[in-house]
Structure formats: structure tokens, C-alpha cells
Amino acid sequence: MKVLPNITSLRFFLAFLVMIFHIPQFFSKREISSFNDWPIFHKGTEAVFMFFSLSGFLIFRQLYDEKIKNDRIDLKKFYLRRILRIFPVYYLVVFIGLFYYNLFLPAIGIPVERSYDLVKGILLLITFFPNLLLLDSPGGILEILWSIGIEEQCYLLTAPLFALIPQKYYKAFFIILSFILVYLYEFSDLVFLKDYKMIFFYFTFAGWCSLQNFKNYRFQKLTDAVVYILIILFFTTDIFVDYFSEPLYFIFSMLLFGYFITVFVRKPIPFFENKTLIYLGKISYGIYMYHVVVMQLIGFIFLKILLRFRINDTVIILSSYLSVIAITVITAHISYQYYEKIFLNKKKLYRVTE
């Protein structure tokens, strides 16, 4: 599947929203000056949901193209590609998180109260169920992994179904499954779905959108413009949070994200095809995964400095954002070039050929 226009850069902006959501949370908990008064600083969770939509759009479209070309889906190759892309950074962050909270902090005299059994926690982490640890608050470095777990759980369940279902039923499968998943999440007695953030419907609805032909129809320009306006309002205001119930908010965002992606990738937008932004999009997985680790380091440094010097709040706030973002990007760059690429190069061996 060829790389769709604009989509790689979009990954960076979503990762950026997650960073500016977590940075003020982290520093305010440590009584360090922070700023998050504008709605855009509260859209980290929504950015993750759009990541889910983006992932579902790309993955299911890729599987669909494979089925069309080869009349089958090679699940072994699919999962090997996922392993080579996701596992290396995921397990590195798992190791860092377990080491940091269970060995490093106690060693320097900072007590950490662990509310979960360590062996159970390790098993959940290594089997890609980090979301099952969320209720135990295992620490930010490990909590960030929940979304990766959700993504892999989704594809573990849906990819085999997708491979088995006849092609003519794909569209019906996705649209029906999406609303069943919304119902189960919001209205059923399966409370564990909410407890463990098992939000799968963003993936499946975006998968449905990836199979549609939303172009060359009447009022296309108008509907496209409305979608762009709604996306801007969604991420820069609290209009929808304030006036929508939770079920309506989920359904609206699911529909909006799926359709927005189909519009957004239709043709190249020069700003989003900038080489720098494209590269930042390529390393966005590392940006997402490492920024919480970087915050721990910057937090230690700031606490040490503030014990010795009196610094203006504005300087602290700007420095916290700039330092975390800059060091995270550098870390993600190093990881991508010297660690992830080792595995990404092997991914080529499992590309599907006709």
C-alpha cells in the first residue's frame, strides 16, 4: 500500500497534543508552575482516539488491498510486521518503567507505593494487557502503554475475522461491528470495557471509511469544509465536551475522525508534505512512548533548580514545555535511527507480494 499524503505529518501533531496534555499535568502534581488554561491542552485523550482511527483506516485498508490482490490475508506476515514495528519500543519502555518505579526510585530514597502484584503486573505488560493495570495507577511511564495494548488487542481480535469473512460482506461487517462495540461500551453491563478503556470502535469505523469512496459527489466541497471546521473546533474548544453526553461524544468523534481521515488523505497539502514534518511523523511512535520518561528526568532537574533559585513562573512554564518536547524529539530520533530501524528493515521481509 502506497503512503497516503499528509497522514505521516498528522501523526506528529497528534503526538504533540498528547505531550502538551501530559506536561502540565506532570508538573502541577509536583507543585511546579504549569499552564493548561486553553482547551487545546486538554485534548490528549482525543488525540489518542484519532490515533486509533488513523491506525484502523490504514491497517484495514492494507488488509483489504491484500485480500483483493491475493484472495487471502497472510495473518502470519501481518502479525510479524506488527511485532517488528511495535514490540521493540514497547518492551524497552516496559523495562524502563519497571526499573524506574521498582528499583531506581526506592534506591534514591523515594518511596513508591505499588498497589498491584509485581509478577501479575509484569505478566500483563509482556502479554500486551497494560490497560488492565490502569486501575492500579502503576506510574505514568507504564500507564502510557494502555493505548498500545488496546491497539494490539483490537487487531488480535479483528484481523482473523477480517481474513475469514467474504469480501462482499466487509462494509457491512465494519459498520455493524462499530455500532455493536459502541453499544457494548456505553450501554451494556460489561463495565470492564470502560474500566480498561477497551475502545475498539474507532478502529473499526475508520476501517469502514477506508473502504468507501467519499469523493466526486454532490456537495462534496461543502461537506469537506464542514469536516475541517468541526475538527478545528473539536481540538481547540470544549463545545462538544460541554454539550454532548458521553455516548453522543464518542459516536460523534468516531464518525468525525473516520470521515476526516478520508478527506485529509485525498490529495497532498503542501504544509503537511513538508520533509521535516514527515520525519517527525515517522518518529511519532517514539515521541509518544518516550515523552513520559523524559518528563521524569526534566522533573528531577527542575525540582533541584527550584530548591536553589527563585525563577519567574513564565520562564518555568516555557522551559518545561520546550525542554520536554526538544529532548523527547531528540530521544525519538536516536531511537528511530539506531534502534527501531534494525527491526523496521527486517519488516521488509514480510511485505505481502502478489
Helices and strands as residue ranges (DSSP letters): H 7-29, G 39-42, H 44-70, H 75-99, I 100-104, H 105-107, H 118-126, G 130-136, H 140-143, H 146-164, G 167-169, H 170-187, H 192-195, H 201-210, H 220-236, H 239-243, H 246-264, G 270-273, H 275-282, H 284-308, H 313-335, I 336-340, H 341-347, G 348-350
